[in-house]
Amino acid sequence: MKIAITGAKGIVGSAVVKHCADQGHETVQIDISEIEDKTTPKSVTKVADTAGDYEGFLNALKGCDAMIHLAAIPNPVNKSDAVVHSNNVNSAFNGFHAAGELGIKRVCYASSVNAIGLAYANQPLHFEYFPIDEETIPAPTDAYALAKSEAELQAKSFVKWFPGMKIACMRFHEVATREDVNKHHASDWDGAGVKQLWGWVRPEATARACLLALEKSDNYEGMEIFNVHAPTTAQEMSSEELAKKHYPNVPIKGDLSGNKGFWTTEKAQRVLGWQHHEKE
């Protein structure tokens, strides 16, 4: 396939570019800044501001068979709510619309666990049950979460707008190695960890999930949401103990024994054949 990858210079984007090239695919790398890539010979490099330059973006996508749409502000900390929301909603719209206009039927979009309302929430967190599956009802209370939730709503609309289009919305968590996540939160597991439910996912695992969403698109119809997370938390403490300590009123409807994750990835395993590996 010839695959357009937006946000190609990001943490996930870099891993996606490498994985797609390693699997023999041609990539069109799209980012708002210049891309220097000497490591993936099957790559074609183009540049477009996916949030602001729709025509440039449209031109960059021409001739592509699929798109992995990662372009967005990845971290809203110390950024204006208006800027975060506007950029991320517009970027999603431009990507979906351009793909539909060009007849690109297979699209993978980088959503986030924050689509349900999570780490950056401005109100106390409430969950329906643990572990969290893709059916949980979003309750965003911050600009980043709202934008991700709205992008998923856009995806539902675009697959009807352009019949035959398929969009996989991947709810990624903190993208890093387990070691780096532990270092980052070592002094604040009872703060940031609680609001993130101690989750994480390796960059290489996200890359495999993105490509599988395109390759296995015959396995689903329209728009689908997939949790893409590590099967374990980045904490050593029992997940059931963590749940009872910090969220005593949330029903536990699945297995939280050991340090099993607070999200279930059963759907990604069943539909896409994806699994997270501790060591990539």
C-alpha positions in Angstrom: 0.0 0.0 0.0 0.9 3.6 -0.4 0.1 5.0 3.0 -0.2 8.7 4.0 1.0 9.2 7.6 0.2 12.6 9.2 2.1 13.7 12.2 5.0 11.6 10.9 7.6 13.2 13.1 5.8 12.4 16.4 6.6 9.6 18.8 3.9 7.4 17.3 4.4 8.7 13.8 8.1 7.9 13.7 7.3 4.3 14.9 4.5 4.0 12.3 6.8 5.2 9.4 9.5 2.7 10.4 7.0 -0.2 10.8 5.2 0.5 7.5 8.5 0.7 5.6 9.8 -2.5 7.3 6.6 -4.2 6.1 7.2 -3.1 2.5 4.8 -0.3 2.3 5.4 3.1 0.6 4.8 6.0 2.9 3.9 9.6 2.3 5.0 11.4 5.4 3.1 14.6 6.3 4.0 17.0 9.1 4.0 20.7 9.7 7.8 20.8 9.8 10.4 19.7 7.4 11.1 15.9 7.4 14.6 14.6 6.9 14.4 10.8 6.5 17.3 8.8 5.3 16.4 5.6 7.1 13.3 4.4 5.2 14.1 4.1 1.5 10.5 3.3 0.5 9.3 6.7 1.8 8.1 9.6 -0.1 8.3 12.9 1.8 5.8 15.7 1.5 4.9 18.5 3.9 1.5 20.0 4.7 0.0 21.9 7.6 -2.9 19.5 8.2 -4.8 21.9 10.4 -4.6 25.0 8.3 -3.8 24.2 4.7 -6.5 21.9 3.4 -5.5 22.2 -0.3 -1.9 21.4 0.5 -3.0 18.5 2.5 -5.3 17.3 -0.3 -2.5 17.4 -2.7 -0.2 15.5 -0.4 -2.7 12.6 -0.1 -3.3 12.2 -3.9 -2.4 8.7 -5.0 -2.5 7.2 -1.6 -4.3 4.0 -0.8 -4.8 4.6 2.9 -4.1 7.1 5.7 -2.9 6.9 9.3 -4.0 10.2 10.7 -1.9 11.1 13.8 -1.5 14.9 13.4 -2.7 16.8 16.5 -1.5 18.7 19.5 -0.6 15.6 21.6 -0.3 17.4 25.0 -2.6 20.2 26.1 -0.5 21.2 29.1 0.3 25.0 29.2 -1.7 25.5 26.0 -4.8 27.5 25.4 -8.0 25.5 25.5 -9.2 27.3 22.3 -6.0 26.5 20.4 -6.0 22.8 21.5 -9.6 22.3 20.6 -9.6 24.2 17.4 -6.4 22.6 16.1 -7.3 19.0 17.0 -10.9 19.2 15.8 -10.0 20.9 12.5 -7.1 18.4 11.9 -9.4 15.5 12.3 -12.0 17.0 10.0 -9.5 17.9 7.3 -8.0 14.4 7.3 -11.3 12.6 7.1 -12.8 14.9 4.5 -9.7 14.9 2.3 -9.5 11.1 2.4 -13.2 10.9 1.6 -12.9 13.4 -1.2 -10.1 11.4 -2.8 -11.8 8.0 -2.4 -9.4 6.8 0.3 -11.4 4.1 2.0 -9.1 2.9 4.7 -8.3 5.3 7.5 -6.7 4.9 11.0 -7.1 7.8 13.4 -5.1 8.4 16.6 -7.8 9.0 19.2 -7.0 8.7 22.9 -8.2 7.2 26.1 -8.8 10.8 27.0 -11.8 10.8 24.6 -13.8 9.4 27.6 -12.5 12.2 29.9 -9.4 11.3 31.8 -6.0 12.8 32.6 -6.7 16.5 31.9 -10.2 16.5 33.3 -11.4 19.6 35.1 -13.9 17.7 37.2 -13.6 14.5 39.4 -13.4 11.4 37.3 -16.3 8.9 37.2 -16.2 5.5 35.6 -19.1 3.1 34.8 -17.0 0.0 35.5 -13.6 -1.6 35.3 -11.9 -2.7 33.1 -13.0 -0.1 30.6 -14.1 -1.3 27.1 -15.0 0.7 24.0 -18.6 0.9 25.0 -18.0 3.2 27.9 -19.9 6.6 27.6 -17.5 9.6 27.1 -17.8 12.4 29.6 -15.1 14.9 28.6 -14.6 18.0 30.7 -11.5 19.5 29.1 -10.6 20.8 25.7 -8.3 17.9 24.7 -10.8 15.2 25.7 -13.7 17.1 24.0 -11.7 17.3 20.8 -10.9 13.6 20.8 -14.5 12.7 21.5 -15.7 15.0 18.8 -13.3 13.5 16.3 -14.7 10.1 17.0 -18.2 11.6 16.3 -16.8 13.0 13.1 -15.6 9.6 12.1 -19.1 8.1 12.6 -20.4 10.8 10.3 -17.8 10.5 7.6 -18.3 6.8 7.1 -21.9 7.6 6.2 -20.9 10.7 4.2 -18.6 8.6 2.1 -20.1 5.1 1.8 -17.5 2.3 1.9 -15.1 4.4 4.0 -13.7 2.7 7.1 -12.2 4.6 10.0 -10.5 2.9 13.0 -10.2 5.2 16.0 -7.4 4.0 18.2 -7.6 5.0 21.8 -4.0 5.1 22.8 -2.7 5.7 26.3 0.6 7.2 27.4 3.0 6.2 24.6 6.3 5.2 26.1 8.2 2.2 27.5 7.1 0.9 30.9 10.4 2.0 32.3 10.0 5.6 31.1 6.4 5.8 32.4 7.6 4.6 35.8 10.4 7.2 35.8 8.0 10.0 34.7 5.4 9.2 37.4 7.7 7.9 40.2 7.1 10.8 42.5 3.4 11.2 41.7 1.7 7.8 41.3 -1.1 9.0 43.7 -1.7 12.1 41.6 -1.1 11.8 37.8 -1.3 8.0 38.0 -4.7 8.0 39.5 -6.1 10.2 36.7 -4.4 8.1 34.1 -5.3 4.7 35.6 -1.6 3.8 35.5 -1.8 2.9 31.8 0.8 3.0 29.0 1.6 1.5 25.6 4.9 1.0 23.7 5.4 3.1 20.5 6.1 0.0 18.5 2.8 -1.6 19.6 0.9 1.5 18.5 2.6 1.3 15.1 1.6 -2.4 14.6 -2.0 -1.6 15.7 -2.2 1.3 13.1 -1.1 -0.8 10.2 -3.3 -3.7 11.3 -6.3 -1.4 11.3 -5.7 -0.8 7.6 -4.7 -4.4 6.7 -7.6 -6.0 8.6 -10.3 -3.4 7.5 -12.4 -6.2 6.0 -13.0 -7.4 9.5 -15.1 -4.4 10.5 -17.6 -1.9 8.9 -17.8 1.8 9.1 -16.2 3.4 12.2 -14.9 1.3 15.0 -13.1 2.3 18.3 -10.2 0.1 19.6 -8.4 0.3 22.9 -4.7 0.0 22.3 -2.9 -0.4 25.6 -0.5 -2.6 27.4 -2.2 -5.5 29.2 -0.6 -4.5 32.5 -0.4 -1.2 34.5 2.9 0.5 35.0 2.4 -0.1 38.8 3.4 -3.1 40.8 0.5 -2.7 43.2 -2.5 -5.0 42.6 -4.9 -3.3 40.2 -7.9 -4.5 42.3 -6.3 -2.8 45.3 -5.7 0.4 43.4 -9.3 0.4 42.2 -10.7 -0.2 45.7 -8.4 2.5 47.1 -9.0 5.3 44.6 -12.3 4.4 43.0 -14.2 2.4 45.6 -17.6 3.0 44.0 -16.7 1.8 40.5 -18.0 -1.8 39.9 -15.3 -4.3 38.8 -16.8 -6.4 36.0 -13.7 -8.1 34.8 -10.3 -9.4 35.8 -8.1 -6.9 37.7 -6.0 -9.5 39.4 -2.2 -8.9 39.6 -1.4 -5.7 37.8 -3.7 -6.2 34.9 -4.7 -3.0 33.0 -7.8 -0.9 33.6 -8.7 -1.2 29.9 -9.6 -4.3 28.0 -8.0 -4.8 24.6 -10.1 -7.9 23.7 -11.7 -6.1 20.8 -8.4 -5.2 19.1 -7.2 -8.8 19.6 -10.4 -10.3 18.2 -10.9 -8.0 15.2 -7.4 -6.9 14.3 -5.3 -9.7 15.7 -3.3 -7.2 17.7 -1.5 -7.9 20.9 0.9 -5.7 23.0 4.3 -7.2 23.6 6.3 -6.3 26.7 9.5 -6.2 24.6 9.2 -5.1 21.0 
